[in-house]
Amino acid sequence: MKVRLNHLSVSPGAMQVMLKLEGFIKTTGLDEKLYELIKIRASQINGCAFCLDMHTRDSRKMGEKEQRIYLLSAWREAPFYTDKERVVLELTEAVTRISEQGVPQDLYERVRAHVDEAEYVAIIMAINTINAWNRIAISTGMFPAEEKNEL
């Protein structure tokens, strides 16, 4: 596989804009582990191998359990997620696939039962940011580096 282009060198300003989005999310107080779950789930939907590799690794470094990472694509059938995580994952799916049905009112209300308006906006920004990263990585041909097995 070959990267199509190095977006960092071609347009450093674009990277700065993306980093400002990440910086904004950090100021919101959004739980970092929840943000990683959002990143992984959106990246699964979008088929972004580069981001999946990065965020599953980051999640492990934060102490996330392997089982929760492995089962994230089947979160509805797995009992390892809190009610808040479940509605945020559902919102992540709805926003990532926004053209299919938008964000239904009942989903909005279920999310709002767990978060205030400010956290709702933080979650929406988090979902939008990882979707933007996914689209950058996929359209520029980014792919994960192969892990070296050390014995």
DSSP file with accessible surface (Angstrom, degrees, kcal/mol):
  #  RESIDUE AA STRUCTURE BP1 BP2  ACC     N-H-->O    O-->H-N    N-H-->O    O-->H-N    TCO  KAPPA ALPHA  PHI   PSI    X-CA   Y-CA   Z-CA
    1    1 A M              0   0  196      0, 0.0     2,-0.4     0, 0.0   142,-0.1   0.000 360.0 360.0 360.0 148.9    0.0    0.0    0.0
    2    2 A K        -     0   0  186    140,-0.1     2,-0.1     3,-0.0     3,-0.0  -0.995 360.0-117.4-134.9 133.6    1.1    3.5   -0.7
    3    3 A V        -     0   0   61     -2,-0.4   138,-0.2     1,-0.1     3,-0.1  -0.456  20.4-143.3 -64.3 135.9    0.0    6.8    0.8
    4    4 A R  S    S-     0   0  180    136,-1.9     2,-0.3     1,-0.3   137,-0.2   0.896  73.3 -19.2 -69.5 -44.4   -1.5    9.0   -1.9
    5    5 A L        -     0   0   81    135,-1.3     2,-1.0    -3,-0.0    -1,-0.3  -0.980  61.7-111.6-160.0 157.4   -0.2   12.2   -0.5
    6    6 A N    >>  -     0   0   86     -2,-0.3     4,-2.2     1,-0.2     3,-0.6  -0.805  27.4-172.0 -95.5  97.4    1.1   13.6    2.7
    7    7 A H  H 3> S+     0   0   28     -2,-1.0     4,-2.2     1,-0.2     8,-0.2   0.775  80.3  63.9 -63.2 -25.0   -1.6   16.1    3.8
    8    8 A L  H 34 S+     0   0   82      1,-0.2    -1,-0.2     2,-0.2     7,-0.1   0.925 111.0  34.7 -64.7 -43.1    0.6   17.4    6.6
    9    9 A S  H <4 S+     0   0   85     -3,-0.6    -2,-0.2     1,-0.2    -1,-0.2   0.839 118.1  52.0 -82.3 -31.3    3.3   18.7    4.2
   10   10 A V  H  < S+     0   0  104     -4,-2.2    -2,-0.2     1,-0.2    -3,-0.2   0.903 130.6   9.3 -70.9 -39.6    0.8   19.8    1.5
   11   11 A S    >X  +     0   0   54     -4,-2.2     4,-1.2    -5,-0.2     3,-1.0  -0.598  60.1 171.0-145.6  77.4   -1.4   21.8    3.7
   12   12 A P  H 3> S+     0   0   78      0, 0.0     4,-2.1     0, 0.0     5,-0.1   0.830  81.4  64.0 -57.9 -29.2   -0.2   22.4    7.3
   13   13 A G  H 3> S+     0   0   45      1,-0.2     4,-2.0     2,-0.2     5,-0.1   0.867  97.2  55.0 -63.3 -36.4   -3.0   24.8    7.8
   14   14 A A  H <> S+     0   0   46     -3,-1.0     4,-2.0     1,-0.2    -1,-0.2   0.914 107.7  49.6 -63.3 -41.1   -5.6   22.0    7.4
   15   15 A M  H  X S+     0   0   30     -4,-1.2     4,-2.7    -8,-0.2    -2,-0.2   0.906 107.5  54.7 -64.2 -39.3   -3.8   20.1   10.1
   16   16 A Q  H  X S+     0   0  107     -4,-2.1     4,-2.0     1,-0.2    -1,-0.2   0.894 106.6  51.3 -62.2 -38.6   -3.9   23.2   12.4
   17   17 A V  H  X S+     0   0   91     -4,-2.0     4,-1.8     2,-0.2    -1,-0.2   0.937 111.3  47.4 -63.4 -44.3   -7.7   23.4   11.9
   18   18 A M  H  X S+     0   0   15     -4,-2.0     4,-2.2     1,-0.2    -2,-0.2   0.907 110.5  51.7 -65.0 -39.7   -8.1   19.8   12.9
   19   19 A L  H  X S+     0   0   83     -4,-2.7     4,-2.6     1,-0.2    -1,-0.2   0.849 105.6  55.9 -67.1 -30.9   -5.8   20.2   15.9
   20   20 A K  H  X S+     0   0  157     -4,-2.0     4,-2.5     2,-0.2    -1,-0.2   0.890 106.0  51.4 -66.3 -38.2   -7.9   23.2   17.0
   21   21 A L  H  X S+     0   0   49     -4,-1.8     4,-2.3     2,-0.2    -2,-0.2   0.942 111.2  47.1 -61.0 -47.0  -11.0   21.0   16.9
   22   22 A E  H  X S+     0   0   26     -4,-2.2     4,-2.0     1,-0.2    -2,-0.2   0.913 111.6  51.8 -60.2 -42.5   -9.2   18.4   19.1
   23   23 A G  H  X S+     0   0   33     -4,-2.6     4,-1.3     1,-0.2    -1,-0.2   0.893 107.7  52.0 -61.3 -41.3   -8.1   21.2   21.4
   24   24 A F  H >X S+     0   0   91     -4,-2.5     4,-0.7     1,-0.2     3,-0.6   0.939 107.3  52.0 -59.6 -46.9  -11.7   22.4   21.7
   25   25 A I  H ><>S+     0   0    3     -4,-2.3     3,-1.3     1,-0.3     5,-0.8   0.909 105.4  55.8 -60.1 -38.6  -12.9   19.0   22.7
   26   26 A K  H ><5S+     0   0  160     -4,-2.0     3,-0.8     1,-0.3    -1,-0.3   0.833 103.6  55.6 -63.0 -29.5  -10.2   18.8   25.4
   27   27 A T  H <<5S+     0   0  110     -4,-1.3    -1,-0.3    -3,-0.6    -2,-0.2   0.653  95.5  68.0 -76.7 -14.1  -11.6   22.0   26.9
   28   28 A T  T <<5S-     0   0   50     -3,-1.3    -1,-0.2    -4,-0.7    -2,-0.2   0.642 102.6-123.3 -81.4 -16.2  -15.1   20.6   27.2
   29   29 A G  T < 5 +     0   0   67     -3,-0.8    -3,-0.1    -4,-0.4    -2,-0.1   0.570  48.9 166.3  82.2   9.6  -14.3   18.1   29.9
   30   30 A L      < -     0   0   16     -5,-0.8    -1,-0.3     1,-0.1    -2,-0.1  -0.373  49.9 -98.7 -58.6 131.9  -15.6   15.2   27.8
   31   31 A D     >  -     0   0   87      1,-0.1     4,-2.4    -3,-0.1     5,-0.2  -0.320  27.8-140.9 -56.1 127.1  -14.5   11.9   29.3
   32   32 A E  H  > S+     0   0  123      1,-0.2     4,-2.1     2,-0.2    -1,-0.1   0.861 100.1  51.3 -63.1 -38.1  -11.4   10.7   27.4
   33   33 A K  H  > S+     0   0   81      2,-0.2     4,-2.0     1,-0.2    -1,-0.2   0.901 110.3  49.4 -67.4 -38.2  -12.4    7.1   27.5
   34   34 A L  H  > S+     0   0    5      2,-0.2     4,-2.4     1,-0.2    -2,-0.2   0.917 108.6  53.6 -65.3 -40.6  -15.8    7.9   26.1
   35   35 A Y  H  X S+     0   0   15     -4,-2.4     4,-2.7     1,-0.2    -2,-0.2   0.909 107.0  51.7 -60.8 -39.8  -14.2   10.0   23.4
   36   36 A E  H  X S+     0   0    8     -4,-2.1     4,-2.8     2,-0.2    -1,-0.2   0.907 107.9  51.6 -65.0 -38.7  -12.0    7.0   22.4
   37   37 A L  H  X S+     0   0    0     -4,-2.0     4,-2.8     2,-0.2     5,-0.2   0.922 110.4  49.4 -61.9 -41.8  -15.2    4.8   22.2
   38   38 A I  H  X S+     0   0    0     -4,-2.4     4,-2.6     1,-0.2     5,-0.3   0.939 111.9  48.9 -59.5 -47.3  -16.7    7.4   19.9
   39   39 A K  H  X S+     0   0   16     -4,-2.7     4,-2.1     1,-0.2    -2,-0.2   0.914 113.3  45.9 -61.3 -43.5  -13.6    7.5   17.8
   40   40 A I  H  X S+     0   0    1     -4,-2.8     4,-2.3     2,-0.2    -1,-0.2   0.944 113.6  47.9 -66.8 -46.3  -13.4    3.7   17.5
   41   41 A R  H  X S+     0   0   21     -4,-2.8     4,-2.2     1,-0.2    -2,-0.2   0.935 114.0  45.7 -64.5 -44.9  -17.1    3.3   16.7
   42   42 A A  H  X S+     0   0    0     -4,-2.6     4,-2.7    -5,-0.2    -1,-0.2   0.924 112.7  51.6 -62.7 -40.6  -17.2    6.0   14.0
   43   43 A S  H  X>S+     0   0    0     -4,-2.1     5,-2.2    -5,-0.3     4,-1.0   0.855 107.6  52.9 -66.5 -33.4  -14.0    4.6   12.5
   44   44 A Q  H  <5S+     0   0   50     -4,-2.3     3,-0.5     2,-0.2    -1,-0.2   0.945 111.5  45.7 -63.0 -47.6  -15.5    1.1   12.4
   45   45 A I  H  <5S+     0   0   37     -4,-2.2    -2,-0.2     1,-0.2    -1,-0.2   0.915 116.8  44.5 -61.7 -43.1  -18.5    2.5   10.5
   46   46 A N  H  <5S-     0   0   37     -4,-2.7    -1,-0.2    -5,-0.2    -2,-0.2   0.593 107.1-125.3 -80.7 -11.0  -16.3    4.5    8.1
   47   47 A G  T  <5 +     0   0   54     -4,-1.0     2,-1.1    -3,-0.5    -3,-0.2   0.867  49.3 161.9  70.6  37.4  -13.9    1.7    7.6
   48   48 A C     >< -     0   0    1     -5,-2.2     4,-2.5     1,-0.2    -1,-0.2  -0.755  16.5-179.6 -96.1  95.6  -10.8    3.7    8.6
   49   49 A A  H  > S+     0   0   56     -2,-1.1     4,-2.6     1,-0.2     5,-0.2   0.885  80.3  55.2 -61.2 -40.8   -8.1    1.2    9.3
   50   50 A F  H  > S+     0   0   53     92,-0.4     4,-2.3     1,-0.2    -1,-0.2   0.951 112.9  40.8 -58.9 -49.3   -5.6    4.0   10.2
   51   51 A C  H  > S+     0   0    5      2,-0.2     4,-3.0     1,-0.2     5,-0.3   0.880 113.0  54.5 -70.6 -36.2   -7.9    5.5   12.9
   52   52 A L  H  X S+     0   0   45     -4,-2.5     4,-2.2     2,-0.2     5,-0.3   0.937 110.3  47.0 -61.1 -45.1   -9.0    2.2   14.2
   53   53 A D  H  X S+     0   0   49     -4,-2.6     4,-1.7    -5,-0.2    -2,-0.2   0.954 115.8  45.2 -60.2 -49.3   -5.4    1.1   14.8
   54   54 A M  H  X S+     0   0   69     -4,-2.3     4,-2.5    -5,-0.2    -2,-0.2   0.937 116.8  42.5 -61.6 -48.3   -4.6    4.4   16.5
   55   55 A H  H  X S+     0   0    9     -4,-3.0     4,-2.2     2,-0.2    -1,-0.2   0.795 110.5  53.4 -81.2 -25.9   -7.6    4.7   18.7
   56   56 A T  H  X S+     0   0   24     -4,-2.2     4,-2.1    -5,-0.3    -1,-0.2   0.911 113.1  46.7 -69.4 -37.4   -7.7    1.1   19.8
   57   57 A R  H  X S+     0   0   80     -4,-1.7     4,-2.2    -5,-0.3    -2,-0.2   0.937 113.1  48.2 -64.7 -46.8   -4.1    1.5   20.9
   58   58 A D  H  X S+     0   0   47     -4,-2.5     4,-1.3     1,-0.2    -1,-0.2   0.900 110.3  52.4 -59.6 -41.4   -4.8    4.8   22.6
   59   59 A S  H  <>S+     0   0    0     -4,-2.2     5,-2.4     1,-0.2     3,-0.3   0.912 108.4  49.9 -62.7 -43.0   -7.8    3.2   24.4
   60   60 A R  H ><5S+     0   0   85     -4,-2.1     3,-1.9     1,-0.2    -1,-0.2   0.910 106.9  55.1 -61.2 -42.0   -5.7    0.3   25.7
   61   61 A K  H 3<5S+     0   0  171     -4,-2.2    -1,-0.2     1,-0.3    -2,-0.2   0.803 104.3  55.3 -62.0 -29.2   -3.1    2.8   27.0
   62   62 A M  T 3<5S-     0   0   61     -4,-1.3    -1,-0.3    -3,-0.3    -2,-0.2   0.428 127.1-101.3 -81.9  -2.3   -5.9    4.5   28.9
   63   63 A G  T < 5 +     0   0   50     -3,-1.9    -3,-0.2     1,-0.3    -2,-0.1   0.575  64.1 161.5  95.5  11.4   -6.7    1.2   30.6
   64   64 A E      < -     0   0   16     -5,-2.4    -1,-0.3    -6,-0.2     2,-0.2  -0.378  45.5-107.6 -65.2 142.3   -9.7    0.2   28.5
   65   65 A K     >  -     0   0  146      1,-0.1     4,-1.6    -2,-0.1     3,-0.4  -0.503  16.8-131.0 -72.4 138.6  -10.6   -3.5   28.7
   66   66 A E  H  > S+     0   0   70      1,-0.2     4,-3.1     2,-0.2     5,-0.2   0.886 106.3  58.2 -54.3 -44.2   -9.8   -5.5   25.6
   67   67 A Q  H  > S+     0   0  101      1,-0.2     4,-2.1     2,-0.2    -1,-0.2   0.895 104.8  49.7 -58.5 -40.6  -13.2   -7.1   25.7
   68   68 A R  H  4 S+     0   0   27     -3,-0.4     4,-0.4     2,-0.2    -1,-0.2   0.870 113.2  47.3 -67.6 -35.2  -15.0   -3.7   25.5
   69   69 A I  H >< S+     0   0    7     -4,-1.6     3,-1.1     1,-0.2     4,-0.3   0.947 112.8  48.3 -69.0 -47.2  -12.8   -2.8   22.5
   70   70 A Y  H 3< S+     0   0  147     -4,-3.1     3,-0.4     1,-0.2    -2,-0.2   0.850 116.4  42.7 -61.1 -36.0  -13.3   -6.1   20.7
   71   71 A L  T >< S+     0   0   61     -4,-2.1     3,-1.8    -5,-0.2    -1,-0.2   0.393  80.4 104.7 -95.6   6.3  -17.1   -6.0   21.2
   72   72 A L  G X  S+     0   0    0     -3,-1.1     3,-1.5    -4,-0.4    -1,-0.2   0.861  76.4  56.9 -59.9 -35.6  -17.7   -2.3   20.4
   73   73 A S  G 3  S+     0   0   71     -3,-0.4    -1,-0.3    -4,-0.3     3,-0.1   0.714 115.3  39.5 -69.1 -15.9  -19.1   -3.1   16.9
   74   74 A A  G X> S+     0   0   34     -3,-1.8     3,-1.7     1,-0.1     4,-0.6  -0.162  74.7 139.3-120.2  39.0  -21.7   -5.2   18.7
   75   75 A W  G X4  +     0   0    9     -3,-1.5     3,-0.7     1,-0.3     6,-0.2   0.789  64.8  63.1 -57.8 -29.6  -22.3   -2.9   21.7
   76   76 A R  G 34 S+     0   0  123      1,-0.2    -1,-0.3    -4,-0.1    -2,-0.1   0.827 109.0  40.6 -65.7 -30.2  -26.1   -3.5   21.6
   77   77 A E  G <4 S+     0   0  153     -3,-1.7    -1,-0.2    -6,-0.2    -2,-0.2   0.440 102.2  83.0 -96.6  -3.4  -25.6   -7.2   22.4
   78   78 A A    X<  -     0   0    6     -3,-0.7     3,-0.5    -4,-0.6   -10,-0.0  -0.886  64.7-151.3-108.1 133.6  -22.8   -6.8   24.9
   79   79 A P  T 3  S+     0   0  101      0, 0.0    -1,-0.1     0, 0.0    -4,-0.1   0.279  75.0  92.4 -85.6  16.0  -23.5   -6.0   28.6
   80   80 A F  T 3   +     0   0   74     -5,-0.1     2,-0.4   -13,-0.1   -12,-0.1   0.301  66.7  82.4 -97.2   9.1  -20.2   -4.2   29.2
   81   81 A Y  S <  S-     0   0   11     -3,-0.5     2,-0.0    -6,-0.2     0, 0.0  -0.911  75.0-120.9-118.5 142.7  -21.3   -0.6   28.4
   82   82 A T     >  -     0   0   77     -2,-0.4     4,-2.6     1,-0.1     5,-0.2  -0.239  31.8-106.1 -71.9 166.8  -23.1    1.9   30.7
   83   83 A D  H  > S+     0   0  111      1,-0.2     4,-2.1     2,-0.2     5,-0.2   0.901 123.1  50.6 -59.8 -41.6  -26.4    3.4   29.7
   84   84 A K  H  > S+     0   0   58      1,-0.2     4,-2.3     2,-0.2     5,-0.2   0.936 109.8  49.2 -62.9 -46.3  -24.7    6.7   29.0
   85   85 A E  H  > S+     0   0   25      1,-0.2     4,-2.9     2,-0.2     5,-0.2   0.909 109.0  54.7 -59.8 -39.0  -22.1    5.0   26.7
   86   86 A R  H  X S+     0   0   52     -4,-2.6     4,-2.3     2,-0.2    -1,-0.2   0.928 110.1  43.6 -62.1 -45.9  -24.9    3.1   24.9
   87   87 A V  H  X S+     0   0   13     -4,-2.1     4,-2.4     2,-0.2    -1,-0.2   0.880 114.2  51.2 -71.0 -32.9  -26.8    6.3   24.0
   88   88 A V  H  X S+     0   0    0     -4,-2.3     4,-2.7     2,-0.2    -2,-0.2   0.906 110.4  49.0 -68.9 -38.8  -23.6    8.1   23.0
   89   89 A L  H  X S+     0   0    0     -4,-2.9     4,-2.3     2,-0.2    -2,-0.2   0.915 111.4  49.8 -64.9 -39.9  -22.7    5.1   20.8
   90   90 A E  H  X S+     0   0   47     -4,-2.3     4,-2.4    -5,-0.2    -2,-0.2   0.917 111.8  48.2 -63.9 -41.0  -26.1    5.2   19.2
   91   91 A L  H  X S+     0   0    0     -4,-2.4     4,-3.0     2,-0.2     5,-0.3   0.908 108.2  55.4 -64.8 -40.2  -25.7    9.0   18.7
   92   92 A T  H  X S+     0   0    0     -4,-2.7     4,-2.5     1,-0.2    -2,-0.2   0.928 109.8  46.4 -57.6 -44.1  -22.3    8.3   17.2
   93   93 A E  H  X S+     0   0   11     -4,-2.3     4,-2.2     1,-0.2    -2,-0.2   0.924 113.1  49.1 -64.5 -43.5  -23.9    5.9   14.7
   94   94 A A  H  < S+     0   0   10     -4,-2.4     7,-0.3     2,-0.2     6,-0.2   0.921 114.9  43.0 -64.5 -45.2  -26.7    8.3   13.8
   95   95 A V  H >< S+     0   0   16     -4,-3.0     3,-1.4     1,-0.2    -1,-0.2   0.910 113.7  51.4 -69.8 -39.1  -24.4   11.3   13.3
   96   96 A T  H 3< S+     0   0   12     -4,-2.5     3,-0.2    -5,-0.3    -2,-0.2   0.887 120.9  34.9 -64.1 -35.5  -21.9    9.3   11.3
   97   97 A R  T >X S+     0   0   88     -4,-2.2     3,-2.5    -5,-0.2     4,-0.7  -0.172  79.9 146.1-107.2  39.3  -24.8    8.0    9.1
   98   98 A I  H <>  +     0   0   92     -3,-1.4     4,-2.0     1,-0.3     3,-0.2   0.760  62.1  62.5 -54.4 -30.7  -26.7   11.3    9.2
   99   99 A S  H 34 S+     0   0  117     -3,-0.2    -1,-0.3     1,-0.2    -2,-0.1   0.725  95.1  63.5 -70.9 -17.1  -28.1   10.9    5.7
  100  100 A E  H <4 S-     0   0  141     -3,-2.5    -1,-0.2    -6,-0.2    -2,-0.2   0.922 134.7 -27.2 -75.4 -45.9  -30.0    7.8    6.6
  101  101 A Q  H  < S-     0   0  143     -4,-0.7    -2,-0.2    -7,-0.3    -3,-0.1   0.292  78.9-130.4-154.5  12.6  -32.4    9.2    9.2
  102  102 A G     <  -     0   0   23     -4,-2.0    -1,-0.2    -5,-0.3    -5,-0.1  -0.343  59.3 -45.1  68.3-150.5  -30.8   12.2   10.8
  103  103 A V        -     0   0   45     -8,-0.1    -1,-0.1    -2,-0.0     5,-0.1  -0.938  66.6-135.1-117.4 103.4  -30.9   12.2   14.6
  104  104 A P     >  -     0   0   35      0, 0.0     4,-2.3     0, 0.0     3,-0.4  -0.231  14.7-120.4 -60.3 147.6  -34.4   11.2   15.7
  105  105 A Q  H  > S+     0   0  118      1,-0.2     4,-2.6     2,-0.2     5,-0.2   0.878 112.4  55.6 -55.8 -41.0  -36.0   13.2   18.5
  106  106 A D  H  > S+     0   0   88      1,-0.2     4,-2.2     2,-0.2    -1,-0.2   0.884 107.4  49.6 -65.9 -32.7  -36.3   10.2   20.8
  107  107 A L  H  > S+     0   0    2     -3,-0.4     4,-2.7     2,-0.2     5,-0.2   0.940 109.6  51.4 -67.7 -46.2  -32.5    9.6   20.5
  108  108 A Y  H  X S+     0   0   66     -4,-2.3     4,-2.8     1,-0.2    -2,-0.2   0.937 111.5  47.9 -53.9 -46.7  -31.8   13.2   21.3
  109  109 A E  H  X S+     0   0  112     -4,-2.6     4,-1.2     1,-0.2    -1,-0.2   0.888 110.6  50.8 -65.8 -37.6  -34.0   12.9   24.4
  110  110 A R  H  < S+     0   0   88     -4,-2.2     4,-0.3     2,-0.2    -1,-0.2   0.894 112.6  46.3 -67.8 -38.6  -32.4    9.7   25.5
  111  111 A V  H >X S+     0   0    0     -4,-2.7     3,-2.3     1,-0.2     4,-1.2   0.946 109.7  54.3 -65.4 -46.7  -28.9   11.2   25.2
  112  112 A R  H 3< S+     0   0   73     -4,-2.8    -1,-0.2     1,-0.3    -2,-0.2   0.748  94.9  68.5 -63.1 -21.0  -30.1   14.4   27.0
  113  113 A A  T 3< S+     0   0   82     -4,-1.2    -1,-0.3     1,-0.2    -2,-0.2   0.738 111.9  33.4 -67.2 -17.3  -31.3   12.2   29.9
  114  114 A H  T <4 S+     0   0   78     -3,-2.3     2,-0.3    -4,-0.3    -2,-0.2   0.580 123.4  37.3-111.1 -17.9  -27.6   11.5   30.6
  115  115 A V  S  < S-     0   0    8     -4,-1.2    -1,-0.2   -31,-0.0     2,-0.1  -0.964  71.7-123.4-137.7 154.1  -25.9   14.8   29.5
  116  116 A D     >  -     0   0   96     -2,-0.3     4,-2.3    -3,-0.1     5,-0.2  -0.266  45.4 -90.7 -84.5 179.8  -26.5   18.5   29.7
  117  117 A E  H  > S+     0   0  134      1,-0.2     4,-2.3     2,-0.2     5,-0.2   0.896 125.1  52.1 -60.6 -41.8  -26.6   20.8   26.7
  118  118 A A  H  > S+     0   0   72      1,-0.2     4,-2.2     2,-0.2    -1,-0.2   0.915 111.4  46.0 -63.8 -42.8  -22.9   21.6   26.9
  119  119 A E  H  > S+     0   0   43      2,-0.2     4,-2.7     1,-0.2    -1,-0.2   0.878 108.9  56.7 -69.0 -34.4  -21.9   18.0   27.0
  120  120 A Y  H  X S+     0   0   37     -4,-2.3     4,-2.6     2,-0.2    -2,-0.2   0.950 108.9  46.3 -58.8 -46.7  -24.3   17.2   24.1
  121  121 A V  H  X S+     0   0   77     -4,-2.3     4,-2.8     1,-0.2     5,-0.2   0.919 111.0  52.9 -62.6 -41.2  -22.5   19.8   22.0
  122  122 A A  H  X S+     0   0    2     -4,-2.2     4,-2.4     1,-0.2    -1,-0.2   0.918 110.2  47.9 -60.1 -42.1  -19.1   18.4   23.1
  123  123 A I  H  X S+     0   0    0     -4,-2.7     4,-2.7     2,-0.2    -2,-0.2   0.928 111.2  50.1 -65.6 -44.0  -20.2   14.9   22.0
  124  124 A I  H  X S+     0   0   34     -4,-2.6     4,-2.6     1,-0.2    -2,-0.2   0.925 112.1  48.0 -60.4 -43.5  -21.5   16.2   18.6
  125  125 A M  H  X S+     0   0   56     -4,-2.8     4,-2.5     2,-0.2    -1,-0.2   0.897 110.7  51.9 -64.5 -38.6  -18.2   18.0   18.1
  126  126 A A  H  X S+     0   0    0     -4,-2.4     4,-2.3    -5,-0.2     5,-0.2   0.931 111.1  46.9 -62.7 -44.5  -16.3   14.8   19.0
  127  127 A I  H  X S+     0   0    0     -4,-2.7     4,-2.1     1,-0.2    -2,-0.2   0.928 113.9  47.8 -63.8 -44.6  -18.3   12.8   16.5
  128  128 A N  H  X S+     0   0   77     -4,-2.6     4,-2.2    -5,-0.2    -1,-0.2   0.894 110.1  53.2 -64.1 -38.2  -17.8   15.3   13.8
  129  129 A T  H  X S+     0   0    1     -4,-2.5     4,-2.7     2,-0.2    -2,-0.2   0.942 110.3  44.8 -65.5 -46.6  -14.1   15.6   14.5
  130  130 A I  H  X S+     0   0    0     -4,-2.3     4,-2.9     1,-0.2    -1,-0.2   0.897 111.5  54.4 -68.0 -33.4  -13.4   11.8   14.2
  131  131 A N  H  X S+     0   0   11     -4,-2.1     4,-2.2    -5,-0.2    -1,-0.2   0.918 109.5  48.0 -63.7 -38.4  -15.6   11.7   11.1
  132  132 A A  H  X S+     0   0   32     -4,-2.2     4,-2.3     2,-0.2    -2,-0.2   0.937 111.7  49.3 -65.5 -45.4  -13.4   14.4    9.6
  133  133 A W  H  X S+     0   0   42     -4,-2.7     4,-2.9     1,-0.2     5,-0.2   0.922 110.4  51.9 -59.0 -42.6  -10.2   12.6   10.6
  134  134 A N  H  X S+     0   0    0     -4,-2.9     4,-2.9     1,-0.2     5,-0.3   0.931 110.0  48.2 -58.8 -44.4  -11.6    9.4    9.0
  135  135 A R  H  X S+     0   0  122     -4,-2.2     4,-2.1     1,-0.2    -1,-0.2   0.870 112.4  48.6 -68.4 -35.2  -12.3   11.1    5.8
  136  136 A I  H  X S+     0   0   41     -4,-2.3     4,-1.8     2,-0.2     6,-0.2   0.955 114.2  45.8 -65.9 -49.2   -8.9   12.7    5.6
  137  137 A A  H  X>S+     0   0    3     -4,-2.9     5,-2.7     1,-0.2     4,-0.5   0.925 116.9  43.6 -62.0 -45.1   -7.1    9.4    6.4
  138  138 A I  H ><5S+     0   0   75     -4,-2.9     3,-0.9    -5,-0.2    -1,-0.2   0.941 114.8  47.6 -68.4 -44.9   -9.2    7.4    3.9
  139  139 A S  H 3<5S+     0   0   72     -4,-2.1    -1,-0.2    -5,-0.3    -2,-0.2   0.760 114.9  45.7 -73.5 -21.4   -9.1   10.0    1.0
  140  140 A T  H 3<5S-     0   0   12     -4,-1.8  -136,-1.9    -5,-0.2  -135,-1.3   0.450 115.0-114.7 -97.4  -0.5   -5.3   10.5    1.4
  141  141 A G  T <<5 +     0   0   16     -3,-0.9    -3,-0.2    -4,-0.5    -4,-0.1   0.764  51.2 169.6  79.9  27.0   -4.6    6.7    1.6
  142  142 A M      < +     0   0   49     -5,-2.7   -92,-0.4    -6,-0.2    -1,-0.2  -0.439   5.7 176.5 -71.5 144.9   -3.3    6.6    5.1
  143  143 A F        -     0   0   66    -94,-0.1  -140,-0.1    -2,-0.1     2,-0.1  -0.982  33.2 -93.4-145.7 155.9   -2.9    3.1    6.6
  144  144 A P        -     0   0   40      0, 0.0     2,-0.2     0, 0.0   -94,-0.1  -0.368  40.1-113.5 -71.4 149.5   -1.5    1.7    9.8
  145  145 A A        -     0   0   79    -95,-0.1     2,-0.2     1,-0.1     0, 0.0  -0.538  38.2-101.8 -76.5 146.7    2.1    0.6   10.1
  146  146 A E        -     0   0  166     -2,-0.2     2,-0.2     1,-0.1    -1,-0.1  -0.519  36.9-117.5 -72.0 135.4    2.6   -3.1   10.6
  147  147 A E        -     0   0  115     -2,-0.2     2,-0.5     1,-0.1    -1,-0.1  -0.521  22.1-130.8 -72.2 138.9    3.4   -4.1   14.1
  148  148 A K        -     0   0  158     -2,-0.2     2,-0.6     2,-0.0    -1,-0.1  -0.793  16.6-136.5 -91.5 124.2    6.8   -5.6   14.6
  149  149 A N        -     0   0  141     -2,-0.5     2,-0.6     2,-0.0    -1,-0.0  -0.737  18.8-164.3 -81.6 121.6    6.7   -8.8   16.7
  150  150 A E              0   0  179     -2,-0.6    -2,-0.0     0, 0.0    -1,-0.0  -0.935 360.0 360.0-109.7 124.0    9.5   -8.9   19.2
  151  151 A L              0   0  221     -2,-0.6    -2,-0.0     0, 0.0     0, 0.0  -0.678 360.0 360.0-100.1 360.0   10.3  -12.2   20.8
